[in-house]
Amino acid sequence: MKNDSLSERRPRGRPRGFDSSRALDQALEVFWRLGYEGASIADLTEAMGITPPSLYAAFGSKAELYRQVLARYRASQGASPPRALTEEPTARAAMERVLREAARGFSSREHPRGCMISTAVLACAEENQPVAEHVATLRADALAALRTRIEQGIAEGELPAGTDAAALARYFGALIQGMSVQALDGASEAELLALVEIAMRAWDKVAQKASTPRKKP
């Protein structure tokens, strides 16, 4: 059985007439729809319109192809959260935009449902553990970005000084992962947006403490 771990490498080289951008887009759809272990080399090569030797020549391994596909996803469909966190003027607006765009994106019919990273490779065969660790690192990076934006909100007085930024970031991270799972199970955009409304009411309760004057002893 072939070892498709991230450490596997075969001699590189691009097949003639090979459009790597188009091939990555086709592989992205397959991996997103079937998952890393569910997507076979046959599935990938059929979608990409290449032979297995050409796949290995261009990408080195299935795992390396997946790594490049994830990078492409983060630069396209997955680029929305980082933009929201930097473009919105407040932490609240940033978090709400992240959730609302997730609700729309996860339930869209234009591509496979859910998030390609949030719920990817949560369990796998031992030989694919490096792949799972790579995806877990991407999730950790996303969580850290949420925490940084929340910490900025605390520093700017938008949230109480004693707010647990790490816990609040994990709350929103867990909500995003849960929305991905529910979208895979068929939840509609409206149903996911209803979760966003509840989450933002929870945010407002936390923020309210920042504006409530302390009683004098």
Backbone as ProteinMPNN parsed JSONL, in Angstrom:
{"seq_chain_A": "MKNDSLSERRPRGRPRGFDSSRALDQALEVFWRLGYEGASIADLTEAMGITPPSLYAAFGSKAELYRQVLARYRASQGASPPRALTEEPTARAAMERVLREAARGFSSREHPRGCMISTAVLACAEENQPVAEHVATLRADALAALRTRIEQGIAEGELPAGTDAAALARYFGALIQGMSVQALDGASEAELLALVEIAMRAWDKVAQKASTPRKKP", "coords_chain_A": {"N_chain_A": [[0.85, -1.197, 0.0], [0.54, 2.261, -0.861], [2.288, 4.872, 0.795], [0.962, 7.822, 1.685], [1.784, 9.982, 3.197], [2.82, 13.254, 4.455], [5.53, 13.264, 4.404], [6.302, 11.744, 2.299], [7.869, 11.78, -0.835], [8.176, 12.046, -4.33], [10.107, 11.978, -7.367], [10.109, 15.18, -8.834], [8.426, 17.165, -11.354], [6.879, 18.772, -14.102], [4.203, 17.644, -16.044], [3.985, 17.915, -19.607], [1.974, 20.455, -21.052], [0.404, 20.807, -18.838], [-1.888, 22.298, -16.746], [-1.528, 23.711, -13.855], [-2.997, 25.335, -12.095], [-5.685, 24.967, -12.844], [-5.82, 22.229, -12.401], [-5.457, 22.092, -9.631], [-7.779, 23.377, -8.791], [-9.691, 21.514, -9.597], [-8.926, 19.314, -8.052], [-9.354, 20.379, -5.558], [-12.159, 20.539, -5.373], [-12.764, 17.812, -5.324], [-11.438, 16.848, -2.992], [-12.732, 18.433, -1.098], [-15.33, 17.538, -1.294], [-15.151, 14.742, -0.831], [-13.333, 14.379, 1.228], [-10.035, 13.89, 2.743], [-9.077, 11.162, 3.055], [-11.162, 9.878, 1.804], [-10.993, 10.619, -0.828], [-9.741, 9.114, -3.577], [-6.753, 8.261, -5.454], [-7.539, 7.655, -8.016], [-10.001, 9.029, -8.172], [-9.071, 11.654, -8.012], [-7.282, 11.936, -10.209], [-8.991, 11.471, -12.327], [-10.747, 13.667, -12.136], [-8.924, 15.748, -12.452], [-7.959, 15.289, -14.931], [-5.611, 13.949, -15.586], [-2.908, 11.521, -15.509], [-2.024, 9.031, -12.988], [0.907, 8.87, -12.779], [1.527, 11.447, -13.725], [0.347, 13.049, -11.798], [1.895, 12.43, -9.522], [4.362, 13.252, -10.467], [4.02, 15.984, -10.699], [3.198, 16.86, -8.143], [4.303, 15.27, -6.162], [3.162, 13.744, -4.025], [0.05, 12.45, -2.776], [-0.571, 13.675, -0.383], [0.943, 16.043, -0.468], [-0.288, 17.286, -2.603], [-2.766, 17.718, -1.409], [-2.01, 19.517, 0.594], [-1.313, 21.733, -0.987], [-3.768, 22.228, -2.148], [-5.263, 22.977, 0.098], [-3.982, 25.368, 0.715], [-4.715, 26.826, -1.521], [-7.479, 26.908, -1.129], [-7.611, 28.442, 1.227], [-6.785, 30.85, 0.213], [-8.85, 31.555, -1.386], [-11.98, 30.676, -1.145], [-11.659, 30.442, 1.61], [-10.663, 32.867, 2.455], [-12.284, 34.789, 3.471], [-12.83, 35.041, 6.392], [-10.288, 36.119, 7.526], [-10.263, 38.617, 6.2], [-12.578, 39.814, 7.206], [-11.906, 40.077, 9.91], [-9.946, 41.995, 9.859], [-10.97, 44.152, 8.417], [-13.351, 45.111, 9.563], [-14.571, 47.633, 11.846], [-14.974, 47.153, 14.567], [-14.631, 44.606, 17.112], [-16.939, 43.163, 17.566], [-18.457, 43.578, 15.204], [-16.719, 42.362, 13.436], [-16.724, 39.647, 14.286], [-19.413, 38.995, 13.919], [-19.661, 39.314, 11.173], [-17.896, 37.314, 10.286], [-19.289, 35.021, 11.135], [-21.762, 35.285, 9.777], [-20.972, 35.245, 7.093], [-19.91, 32.718, 7.07], [-22.22, 31.188, 7.473], [-23.564, 31.657, 5.072], [-21.657, 30.765, 3.192], [-21.133, 28.067, 3.958], [-23.548, 26.819, 3.466], [-23.953, 27.12, 0.798], [-24.886, 26.32, -2.592], [-23.134, 26.331, -4.604], [-20.795, 25.031, -4.325], [-19.24, 22.218, -2.594], [-20.792, 21.485, 0.593], [-20.311, 23.001, 3.866], [-17.197, 23.659, 5.669], [-13.974, 23.409, 4.331], [-11.796, 23.139, 5.966], [-12.484, 23.399, 8.714], [-13.749, 21.033, 9.657], [-12.149, 19.018, 8.744], [-10.304, 15.976, 8.301], [-10.51, 14.925, 10.979], [-10.297, 12.511, 12.174], [-8.192, 9.78, 11.351], [-6.331, 7.311, 9.462], [-3.317, 5.898, 10.813], [-1.055, 6.322, 9.192], [-1.666, 8.631, 7.914], [-1.485, 10.625, 9.725], [0.322, 12.884, 9.761], [-0.953, 14.54, 7.906], [-3.37, 15.127, 9.185], [-2.342, 16.538, 11.354], [-1.309, 18.77, 10.096], [-3.664, 20.031, 9.145], [-4.881, 20.511, 11.605], [-3.15, 22.422, 12.587], [-3.752, 24.557, 10.898], [-6.348, 25.083, 11.756], [-5.779, 25.872, 14.359], [-4.38, 28.211, 13.848], [-6.434, 29.797, 12.806], [-8.045, 30.009, 15.054], [-6.349, 31.41, 16.728], [-6.304, 33.844, 15.394], [-8.923, 34.745, 15.798], [-8.828, 35.067, 18.57], [-6.883, 37.094, 18.814], [-8.232, 39.27, 17.656], [-10.334, 39.57, 19.43], [-8.932, 40.188, 21.769], [-7.992, 42.666, 20.998], [-10.386, 44.035, 20.964], [-10.935, 44.015, 23.695], [-8.819, 45.577, 24.653], [-9.532, 47.999, 23.553], [-11.714, 48.701, 25.009], [-14.136, 47.681, 24.298], [-14.977, 45.268, 25.219], [-15.21, 43.843, 28.535], [-12.44, 44.258, 30.797], [-11.745, 41.941, 32.14], [-12.467, 39.867, 30.484], [-12.308, 36.58, 29.201], [-10.377, 36.032, 26.701], [-9.363, 33.848, 25.293], [-11.192, 31.779, 25.843], [-13.539, 32.884, 24.791], [-12.847, 33.077, 22.122], [-12.583, 30.373, 21.527], [-15.217, 29.628, 21.865], [-16.509, 30.894, 19.681], [-15.038, 29.685, 17.67], [-15.798, 27.015, 18.018], [-18.466, 27.255, 17.381], [-18.345, 27.904, 14.67], [-17.226, 25.528, 13.655], [-19.29, 23.778, 14.363], [-21.376, 24.819, 12.828], [-20.418, 24.148, 10.321], [-20.592, 21.354, 10.39], [-23.379, 21.057, 10.695], [-24.24, 22.216, 8.333], [-23.288, 20.339, 6.526], [-25.022, 18.344, 7.178], [-27.305, 19.298, 6.091], [-28.426, 21.732, 6.961], [-30.014, 24.86, 6.431], [-29.232, 28.134, 5.045], [-30.729, 30.07, 6.4], [-31.299, 28.746, 8.793], [-28.746, 28.474, 9.862], [-28.056, 31.149, 10.123], [-29.762, 31.856, 12.152], [-28.476, 30.789, 14.348], [-26.339, 32.489, 14.457], [-27.537, 34.868, 15.297], [-28.209, 34.218, 17.943], [-25.664, 33.794, 18.989], [-24.556, 36.362, 18.809], [-26.147, 37.733, 20.587], [-25.244, 36.602, 22.91], [-22.649, 37.613, 22.872], [-23.241, 40.332, 23.246], [-24.165, 40.32, 25.85], [-21.847, 39.797, 27.257], [-20.359, 42.064, 26.53], [-21.904, 44.044, 27.66], [-21.204, 44.214, 30.291], [-18.958, 45.741, 30.218], [-19.849, 48.315, 29.87], [-21.423, 48.804, 32.019], [-21.649, 50.677, 34.873], [-19.636, 50.388, 37.806], [-20.819, 49.663, 41.066], [-20.478, 51.836, 43.827], [-18.713, 51.064, 46.809]], "CA_chain_A": [[0.0, 0.0, 0.0], [1.341, 3.464, -0.929], [2.263, 5.78, 1.931], [0.691, 9.154, 1.166], [2.049, 10.965, 4.245], [3.469, 14.473, 3.991], [6.956, 13.039, 4.262], [6.578, 11.025, 1.05], [8.17, 12.609, -1.99], [8.654, 11.366, -5.525], [10.776, 12.929, -8.245], [9.184, 16.186, -9.32], [8.496, 17.573, -12.743], [5.541, 19.066, -14.592], [3.874, 17.057, -17.344], [3.783, 18.909, -20.644], [0.587, 20.815, -21.254], [-0.294, 20.647, -17.555], [-2.347, 23.552, -16.145], [-1.547, 23.396, -12.422], [-4.075, 26.072, -11.424], [-6.942, 24.259, -13.116], [-5.744, 20.925, -11.743], [-5.678, 22.303, -8.198], [-9.202, 23.675, -8.6], [-10.431, 20.257, -9.724], [-8.598, 18.506, -6.881], [-10.001, 21.025, -4.408], [-13.561, 20.109, -5.327], [-12.807, 16.397, -4.947], [-11.07, 16.734, -1.581], [-13.785, 19.081, -0.307], [-16.533, 16.698, -1.329], [-14.93, 13.384, -0.34], [-12.391, 14.325, 2.332], [-8.696, 13.448, 2.335], [-8.996, 9.707, 2.89], [-12.207, 9.421, 0.895], [-10.604, 10.909, -2.215], [-8.711, 8.188, -4.062], [-5.936, 8.758, -6.567], [-8.366, 7.532, -9.219], [-10.954, 10.153, -8.146], [-8.341, 12.893, -8.256], [-6.754, 11.998, -11.577], [-10.122, 11.593, -13.255], [-11.219, 15.051, -12.087], [-7.858, 16.632, -12.918], [-7.677, 14.988, -16.323], [-4.216, 13.54, -15.731], [-2.636, 10.153, -15.089], [-1.329, 8.973, -11.697], [2.303, 9.296, -12.853], [1.583, 12.898, -13.881], [0.036, 13.633, -10.489], [3.065, 12.298, -8.649], [5.451, 14.049, -11.027], [3.754, 17.406, -10.468], [2.963, 17.21, -6.739], [5.122, 14.463, -5.271], [2.36, 12.797, -3.252], [-1.337, 12.866, -2.543], [-0.559, 14.584, 0.767], [1.439, 17.35, -0.912], [-1.375, 17.854, -3.393], [-3.768, 18.191, -0.447], [-1.458, 20.716, 1.227], [-1.433, 22.836, -1.936], [-5.198, 22.501, -2.293], [-5.679, 23.735, 1.279], [-3.461, 26.727, 0.558], [-5.564, 27.476, -2.531], [-8.772, 27.151, -0.486], [-7.45, 29.558, 2.158], [-6.611, 32.072, -0.567], [-10.075, 31.836, -2.139], [-13.164, 30.594, -0.285], [-11.304, 30.583, 3.014], [-10.053, 34.175, 2.729], [-13.285, 35.691, 4.032], [-12.645, 35.38, 7.814], [-9.205, 37.079, 7.77], [-10.671, 39.948, 5.745], [-13.552, 40.357, 8.158], [-11.237, 40.419, 11.169], [-9.117, 43.195, 9.684], [-11.69, 45.25, 7.78], [-14.428, 45.656, 10.387], [-14.046, 48.587, 12.829], [-15.097, 46.652, 15.933], [-14.531, 43.156, 17.255], [-18.284, 42.603, 17.414], [-18.798, 43.57, 13.781], [-15.865, 41.37, 12.784], [-17.203, 38.31, 14.611], [-20.715, 38.782, 13.285], [-19.428, 39.119, 9.734], [-17.308, 35.979, 10.114], [-20.345, 34.014, 11.287], [-22.757, 35.416, 8.714], [-20.39, 34.773, 5.845], [-19.808, 31.264, 7.206], [-23.56, 30.633, 7.263], [-23.852, 31.69, 3.634], [-20.717, 29.925, 2.459], [-21.272, 26.647, 4.299], [-24.801, 26.277, 2.938], [-24.048, 27.443, -0.623], [-25.017, 25.218, -3.539], [-22.148, 26.541, -5.658], [-19.651, 24.165, -4.029], [-19.615, 21.298, -1.508], [-21.22, 22.15, 1.821], [-19.41, 23.03, 5.012], [-15.874, 24.266, 5.54], [-12.997, 22.39, 3.961], [-10.776, 23.028, 7.001], [-13.038, 23.311, 10.074], [-14.088, 19.668, 10.057], [-11.374, 18.11, 7.882], [-9.33, 15.009, 8.847], [-10.602, 14.892, 12.442], [-9.81, 11.167, 12.522], [-7.614, 9.218, 10.142], [-5.408, 6.194, 9.635], [-2.054, 6.336, 11.405], [-0.097, 6.795, 8.193], [-2.077, 9.958, 7.466], [-1.449, 11.537, 10.86], [0.911, 14.185, 9.411], [-1.957, 15.347, 7.215], [-4.278, 15.604, 10.232], [-1.626, 17.539, 12.148], [-1.23, 19.989, 9.295], [-4.972, 20.678, 9.163], [-5.082, 21.002, 12.965], [-2.383, 23.664, 12.687], [-4.534, 25.594, 10.22], [-7.455, 25.438, 12.647], [-5.198, 26.607, 15.48], [-4.075, 29.556, 13.35], [-7.703, 30.518, 12.71], [-8.462, 30.285, 16.423], [-5.469, 32.471, 17.228], [-6.734, 35.094, 14.774], [-10.119, 35.166, 16.531], [-8.404, 35.528, 19.893], [-6.201, 38.38, 18.656], [-9.242, 40.323, 17.41], [-11.064, 39.76, 20.687], [-8.019, 40.904, 22.665], [-7.996, 44.059, 20.551], [-11.64, 44.596, 21.451], [-10.784, 44.232, 25.139], [-7.905, 46.704, 24.83], [-10.223, 49.215, 23.134], [-12.84, 48.935, 25.902], [-15.373, 47.141, 23.74], [-15.301, 44.159, 26.102], [-14.654, 44.053, 29.875], [-11.018, 43.938, 30.952], [-11.584, 40.574, 32.637], [-12.981, 38.883, 29.525], [-11.396, 35.491, 28.844], [-10.303, 36.082, 25.241], [-9.138, 32.498, 24.759], [-12.444, 31.027, 25.931], [-14.505, 33.46, 23.861], [-12.411, 32.674, 20.785], [-12.942, 28.96, 21.361], [-16.675, 29.574, 21.717], [-16.835, 31.209, 18.289], [-14.442, 28.644, 16.837], [-16.65, 25.83, 18.116], [-19.698, 27.546, 16.661], [-18.039, 27.79, 13.247], [-17.107, 24.094, 13.344], [-20.621, 23.195, 14.461], [-22.135, 25.25, 11.651], [-19.936, 23.352, 9.189], [-21.183, 20.02, 10.514], [-24.812, 21.133, 10.444], [-24.418, 22.46, 6.9], [-23.108, 19.04, 5.876], [-26.236, 17.572, 7.456], [-28.421, 19.88, 5.353], [-28.958, 22.968, 7.512], [-30.126, 25.938, 5.451], [-28.604, 29.401, 5.425], [-31.574, 30.712, 7.408], [-31.122, 28.036, 10.064], [-27.424, 28.81, 10.385], [-28.09, 32.555, 10.526], [-30.446, 31.917, 13.45], [-27.435, 30.539, 15.339], [-25.535, 33.711, 14.533], [-28.286, 35.818, 16.128], [-28.055, 33.799, 19.344], [-24.267, 34.013, 19.367], [-24.299, 37.782, 18.991], [-26.796, 38.131, 21.838], [-24.308, 36.198, 23.962], [-21.574, 38.613, 22.839], [-23.742, 41.582, 23.827], [-24.234, 40.165, 27.306], [-20.476, 39.951, 27.744], [-19.963, 43.457, 26.323], [-22.692, 44.897, 28.534], [-20.473, 44.379, 31.535], [-17.957, 46.781, 30.031], [-20.493, 49.608, 29.919], [-22.186, 48.921, 33.256], [-20.803, 51.305, 35.907], [-19.517, 49.632, 39.055], [-21.43, 50.285, 42.232], [-19.525, 52.249, 44.855], [-18.909, 50.312, 48.061]], "C_chain_A": [[0.881, 1.241, 0.0], [1.211, 4.261, 0.356], [2.103, 7.186, 1.389], [0.919, 10.223, 2.219], [2.777, 12.155, 3.661], [4.956, 14.276, 3.762], [7.312, 12.354, 2.959], [6.852, 12.013, -0.07], [8.641, 11.73, -3.145], [9.339, 12.402, -6.406], [9.772, 13.892, -8.864], [9.401, 16.506, -10.79], [7.093, 17.766, -13.259], [5.3, 18.393, -15.938], [3.644, 18.159, -18.375], [2.286, 19.176, -20.836], [-0.249, 20.768, -19.99], [-0.62, 22.016, -16.977], [-2.508, 23.308, -14.649], [-2.678, 24.11, -11.696], [-5.418, 25.365, -11.614], [-6.958, 22.918, -12.402], [-6.002, 21.059, -10.246], [-7.145, 22.604, -7.911], [-10.033, 22.397, -8.667], [-10.178, 19.362, -8.52], [-9.267, 19.066, -5.637], [-11.444, 20.546, -4.265], [-13.68, 18.659, -4.868], [-12.496, 16.221, -3.466], [-12.165, 17.318, -0.685], [-15.007, 18.18, -0.207], [-16.323, 15.356, -0.635], [-14.046, 13.31, 0.901], [-11.06, 13.771, 1.885], [-8.652, 11.949, 2.087], [-10.033, 9.189, 1.912], [-11.864, 9.64, -0.568], [-9.472, 9.987, -2.639], [-7.891, 8.854, -5.165], [-6.737, 8.695, -7.862], [-9.378, 8.678, -9.306], [-10.255, 11.444, -8.562], [-7.869, 12.993, -9.703], [-7.871, 12.112, -12.608], [-10.614, 13.029, -13.316], [-10.203, 16.012, -12.681], [-7.501, 16.405, -14.38], [-6.226, 14.625, -16.582], [-4.079, 12.087, -15.293], [-1.986, 10.158, -13.711], [0.148, 9.356, -11.772], [2.447, 10.816, -12.989], [1.285, 13.601, -12.556], [1.258, 13.595, -9.584], [4.243, 13.128, -9.159], [5.282, 15.521, -10.697], [3.709, 17.762, -8.989], [3.741, 16.36, -5.739], [4.36, 13.417, -4.499], [0.932, 13.324, -3.153], [-1.376, 13.888, -1.413], [-0.073, 15.976, 0.381], [0.406, 18.049, -1.785], [-2.428, 18.444, -2.456], [-3.292, 19.474, 0.229], [-1.614, 21.928, 0.297], [-2.892, 23.223, -2.166], [-5.703, 23.319, -1.11], [-5.196, 25.181, 1.202], [-4.306, 27.505, -0.454], [-6.937, 27.801, -1.941], [-8.686, 28.367, 0.441], [-7.318, 30.883, 1.419], [-7.874, 32.458, -1.335], [-11.288, 31.808, -1.204], [-12.845, 30.838, 1.181], [-10.709, 31.921, 3.386], [-11.011, 35.137, 3.405], [-13.066, 36.024, 5.51], [-11.49, 36.334, 8.086], [-9.557, 38.496, 7.329], [-11.627, 40.597, 6.74], [-12.868, 40.831, 9.435], [-10.408, 41.686, 11.054], [-9.9, 44.39, 9.157], [-12.747, 45.892, 8.665], [-13.868, 46.537, 11.507], [-14.114, 48.116, 14.28], [-14.983, 45.137, 15.947], [-15.896, 42.511, 17.056], [-18.669, 42.491, 15.941], [-17.982, 42.521, 13.036], [-16.381, 39.958, 13.026], [-18.54, 38.019, 13.936], [-20.544, 38.546, 11.781], [-18.839, 37.746, 9.451], [-18.401, 34.92, 10.153], [-21.367, 34.083, 10.156], [-22.219, 34.914, 7.373], [-20.183, 33.258, 5.883], [-21.154, 30.603, 6.934], [-23.906, 30.585, 5.781], [-22.947, 30.727, 2.871], [-20.912, 28.448, 2.706], [-22.503, 26.018, 3.667], [-24.969, 26.522, 1.443], [-24.154, 26.189, -1.482], [-23.983, 25.32, -4.655], [-20.914, 25.666, -5.482], [-20.075, 23.195, -2.934], [-19.927, 22.054, -0.218], [-20.14, 22.107, 2.898], [-18.104, 23.726, 4.704], [-14.849, 23.174, 5.28], [-11.972, 22.161, 5.062], [-11.367, 22.755, 8.378], [-13.274, 21.892, 10.552], [-13.315, 18.629, 9.249], [-10.426, 17.236, 8.692], [-9.328, 15.021, 10.376], [-10.163, 13.535, 12.98], [-9.288, 10.544, 11.238], [-6.746, 8.02, 10.483], [-4.066, 6.731, 10.119], [-1.089, 6.913, 10.381], [-0.435, 8.183, 7.667], [-2.064, 10.986, 8.596], [-0.765, 12.863, 10.54], [-0.062, 15.115, 8.7], [-2.913, 15.95, 8.243], [-3.62, 16.699, 11.059], [-1.507, 18.862, 11.394], [-2.56, 20.747, 9.329], [-5.275, 21.239, 10.55], [-4.324, 22.303, 13.192], [-3.116, 24.82, 12.028], [-5.704, 26.035, 11.092], [-6.944, 26.253, 13.839], [-4.861, 28.036, 15.068], [-5.346, 30.404, 13.269], [-8.204, 30.907, 14.095], [-7.633, 31.422, 17.013], [-5.864, 33.827, 16.649], [-7.988, 35.633, 15.451], [-9.729, 35.751, 17.887], [-7.73, 36.898, 19.813], [-7.196, 39.515, 18.457], [-10.045, 40.591, 18.672], [-10.202, 40.521, 21.688], [-7.93, 42.374, 22.291], [-9.261, 44.759, 21.035], [-11.595, 44.884, 22.944], [-9.916, 45.465, 25.391], [-8.58, 48.029, 24.489], [-11.46, 49.505, 23.978], [-14.172, 48.427, 25.398], [-15.894, 45.981, 24.578], [-14.655, 44.411, 27.459], [-13.201, 43.589, 29.968], [-10.805, 42.496, 31.392], [-12.09, 39.498, 31.693], [-11.912, 37.846, 29.188], [-11.364, 35.393, 27.319], [-10.145, 34.695, 24.637], [-10.428, 31.693, 24.753], [-13.474, 31.554, 24.934], [-14.139, 33.095, 22.42], [-12.776, 31.217, 20.527], [-14.451, 28.786, 21.199], [-17.064, 29.826, 20.26], [-16.223, 30.184, 17.335], [-15.291, 27.379, 16.833], [-17.959, 26.032, 17.353], [-19.48, 27.408, 15.153], [-17.918, 26.322, 12.835], [-18.47, 23.413, 13.383], [-21.496, 23.573, 13.282], [-21.713, 24.456, 10.414], [-20.562, 21.966, 9.208], [-22.667, 20.061, 10.173], [-25.11, 21.425, 8.975], [-24.264, 21.159, 6.121], [-24.343, 18.162, 6.059], [-27.48, 18.192, 6.825], [-29.019, 21.149, 5.907], [-28.95, 24.072, 6.461], [-29.394, 27.186, 5.941], [-29.403, 30.084, 6.528], [-31.401, 30.052, 8.773], [-29.765, 28.353, 10.686], [-27.368, 30.261, 10.84], [-28.813, 32.735, 11.86], [-29.451, 31.656, 14.586], [-26.57, 31.779, 15.54], [-26.224, 34.731, 15.439], [-28.12, 35.487, 17.61], [-26.636, 34.078, 19.825], [-23.987, 35.482, 19.621], [-25.028, 38.331, 20.209], [-25.911, 37.754, 23.022], [-23.141, 37.183, 24.031], [-22.018, 39.894, 23.549], [-23.845, 41.5, 25.345], [-22.857, 40.325, 27.935], [-20.062, 41.412, 27.658], [-20.682, 44.403, 27.262], [-21.972, 45.166, 29.849], [-19.441, 45.48, 31.446], [-18.551, 48.171, 30.166], [-21.297, 49.833, 31.186], [-21.282, 49.509, 34.356], [-20.79, 50.469, 37.192], [-20.16, 50.412, 40.202], [-20.355, 50.645, 43.253], [-19.782, 51.47, 46.136], [-19.526, 51.201, 49.134]], "O_chain_A": [[1.856, 1.306, 0.75], [0.13, 4.318, 0.944], [2.995, 7.698, 0.712], [0.302, 11.285, 2.145], [3.286, 12.105, 2.541], [5.578, 15.03, 3.014], [8.471, 12.365, 2.544], [6.119, 12.99, -0.223], [9.41, 10.789, -2.951], [9.155, 13.6, -6.194], [8.721, 13.481, -9.356], [10.425, 16.161, -11.379], [6.194, 17.005, -12.898], [6.094, 18.548, -16.866], [3.152, 19.232, -18.028], [1.457, 18.267, -20.79], [-1.477, 20.697, -20.058], [0.286, 22.815, -16.741], [-3.521, 22.756, -14.22], [-3.264, 23.547, -10.77], [-6.183, 25.191, -10.666], [-7.985, 22.512, -11.859], [-6.693, 20.226, -9.659], [-7.693, 22.144, -6.91], [-10.968, 22.217, -7.886], [-11.101, 18.72, -8.017], [-9.696, 18.313, -4.764], [-11.89, 20.195, -3.172], [-14.589, 18.316, -4.112], [-13.219, 15.517, -2.761], [-12.481, 16.756, 0.364], [-15.634, 18.081, 0.848], [-17.211, 14.878, 0.07], [-14.013, 12.273, 1.564], [-10.945, 13.239, 0.781], [-8.23, 11.511, 1.016], [-9.813, 8.169, 1.258], [-12.373, 8.942, -1.445], [-8.364, 10.076, -2.111], [-8.288, 9.874, -5.728], [-6.625, 9.583, -8.707], [-9.592, 9.237, -10.382], [-10.78, 12.223, -9.357], [-8.045, 14.029, -10.344], [-7.714, 12.77, -13.636], [-10.872, 13.558, -14.397], [-10.574, 16.983, -13.34], [-6.822, 17.227, -14.996], [-5.67, 14.937, -17.635], [-5.023, 11.496, -14.769], [-1.448, 11.183, -13.295], [0.618, 10.1, -10.912], [3.376, 11.405, -12.436], [1.895, 14.62, -12.234], [1.615, 14.593, -8.959], [5.029, 13.646, -8.366], [6.259, 16.228, -10.445], [4.134, 18.853, -8.608], [3.819, 16.721, -4.565], [4.853, 12.302, -4.327], [0.662, 14.496, -3.416], [-2.13, 14.859, -1.478], [-0.616, 16.977, 0.849], [0.246, 19.267, -1.71], [-2.924, 19.547, -2.69], [-4.071, 20.408, 0.417], [-1.998, 23.012, 0.738], [-3.21, 24.397, -2.354], [-6.485, 24.252, -1.291], [-5.917, 26.105, 1.578], [-4.579, 28.691, -0.267], [-7.495, 28.861, -2.225], [-9.576, 29.217, 0.442], [-7.699, 31.928, 1.947], [-7.96, 33.561, -1.874], [-11.587, 32.805, -0.546], [-13.67, 31.381, 1.915], [-10.286, 32.105, 4.528], [-10.593, 36.199, 3.867], [-13.112, 37.202, 5.864], [-11.685, 37.299, 8.825], [-9.198, 39.466, 7.997], [-11.497, 41.776, 7.07], [-13.22, 41.879, 9.977], [-10.19, 42.378, 12.048], [-9.528, 45.532, 9.426], [-13.017, 47.086, 8.539], [-12.811, 46.232, 12.062], [-13.387, 48.629, 15.13], [-15.206, 44.471, 14.936], [-16.003, 41.443, 16.453], [-19.144, 41.45, 15.488], [-18.483, 41.869, 12.12], [-16.471, 39.158, 12.095], [-18.762, 36.914, 13.44], [-21.204, 37.686, 11.198], [-19.231, 37.085, 8.489], [-18.437, 34.027, 9.307], [-21.788, 33.05, 9.637], [-22.925, 34.244, 6.619], [-20.27, 32.591, 4.852], [-21.225, 29.582, 6.25], [-24.468, 29.604, 5.294], [-23.407, 29.971, 2.016], [-20.863, 27.651, 1.769], [-22.509, 24.824, 3.365], [-26.003, 26.177, 0.872], [-23.597, 25.142, -1.154], [-23.961, 24.482, -5.557], [-20.082, 25.569, -6.385], [-21.171, 23.334, -2.391], [-19.387, 23.133, 0.026], [-19.206, 21.307, 2.852], [-17.921, 24.304, 3.633], [-14.86, 22.133, 5.938], [-11.337, 21.107, 5.101], [-10.811, 21.962, 9.137], [-13.029, 21.577, 11.717], [-13.77, 17.496, 9.087], [-9.816, 17.7, 9.655], [-8.269, 15.116, 10.996], [-9.708, 13.432, 14.119], [-9.858, 10.745, 10.165], [-6.464, 7.752, 11.651], [-3.722, 7.885, 9.862], [-0.385, 7.882, 10.664], [0.403, 8.839, 7.047], [-2.578, 12.093, 8.436], [-1.233, 13.899, 11.011], [-0.002, 16.333, 8.87], [-3.229, 17.139, 8.181], [-4.27, 17.679, 11.424], [-1.596, 19.937, 11.987], [-2.58, 21.963, 9.519], [-5.858, 22.316, 10.669], [-4.8, 23.186, 13.906], [-3.103, 25.939, 12.541], [-6.018, 27.224, 11.16], [-7.594, 27.203, 14.275], [-5.038, 28.968, 15.854], [-5.336, 31.584, 13.621], [-8.724, 32.006, 14.287], [-8.158, 32.288, 17.712], [-5.77, 34.846, 17.334], [-8.11, 36.84, 15.66], [-10.237, 36.795, 18.296], [-7.979, 37.763, 20.652], [-7.029, 40.596, 19.021], [-10.397, 41.738, 18.946], [-10.698, 41.408, 22.382], [-7.806, 43.234, 23.163], [-9.225, 45.914, 21.46], [-12.151, 45.88, 23.406], [-10.241, 46.297, 26.238], [-8.243, 49.065, 25.063], [-12.185, 50.459, 23.694], [-15.216, 48.703, 25.989], [-17.1, 45.74, 24.64], [-13.653, 45.121, 27.537], [-12.795, 42.642, 29.294], [-9.788, 41.892, 31.052], [-12.136, 38.326, 32.067], [-10.76, 38.189, 28.923], [-12.223, 34.749, 26.717], [-10.723, 34.398, 23.591], [-10.73, 31.004, 23.779], [-14.195, 30.777, 24.307], [-15.018, 32.836, 21.599], [-13.226, 30.869, 19.435], [-14.904, 27.897, 20.478], [-17.844, 29.075, 19.676], [-16.819, 29.853, 16.31], [-15.483, 26.748, 15.794], [-18.49, 25.097, 16.756], [-20.327, 26.863, 14.445], [-18.44, 25.918, 11.796], [-18.772, 22.57, 12.538], [-22.269, 22.752, 12.788], [-22.543, 24.13, 9.565], [-21.008, 21.462, 8.178], [-23.161, 19.199, 9.446], [-26.106, 20.947, 8.432], [-25.009, 20.9, 5.176], [-24.667, 17.34, 5.201], [-28.585, 17.679, 6.999], [-30.029, 21.62, 5.385], [-27.996, 24.202, 5.695], [-28.993, 27.273, 7.101], [-28.829, 30.616, 7.478], [-31.361, 30.738, 9.795], [-29.654, 28.484, 11.905], [-26.709, 30.575, 11.831], [-28.509, 33.661, 12.612], [-29.573, 32.239, 15.663], [-26.13, 32.074, 16.651], [-25.571, 35.382, 16.253], [-27.913, 36.381, 18.431], [-26.437, 34.545, 20.946], [-23.257, 35.819, 20.553], [-24.57, 39.304, 20.808], [-25.833, 38.485, 24.01], [-22.697, 37.547, 25.12], [-21.274, 40.466, 24.346], [-23.635, 42.493, 26.043], [-22.716, 40.913, 29.008], [-19.48, 41.949, 28.601], [-20.143, 45.448, 27.626], [-22.125, 46.234, 30.442], [-19.08, 46.088, 32.454], [-17.847, 49.112, 30.535], [-21.802, 50.933, 31.41], [-20.272, 48.907, 34.721], [-21.812, 49.918, 37.6], [-20.058, 51.635, 40.291], [-19.441, 49.862, 43.512], [-20.933, 51.241, 46.509], [-19.764, 50.745, 50.253]]}, "name": "protein", "num_of_chains": 1, "seq": "MKNDSLSERRPRGRPRGFDSSRALDQALEVFWRLGYEGASIADLTEAMGITPPSLYAAFGSKAELYRQVLARYRASQGASPPRALTEEPTARAAMERVLREAARGFSSREHPRGCMISTAVLACAEENQPVAEHVATLRADALAALRTRIEQGIAEGELPAGTDAAALARYFGALIQGMSVQALDGASEAELLALVEIAMRAWDKVAQKASTPRKKP"}
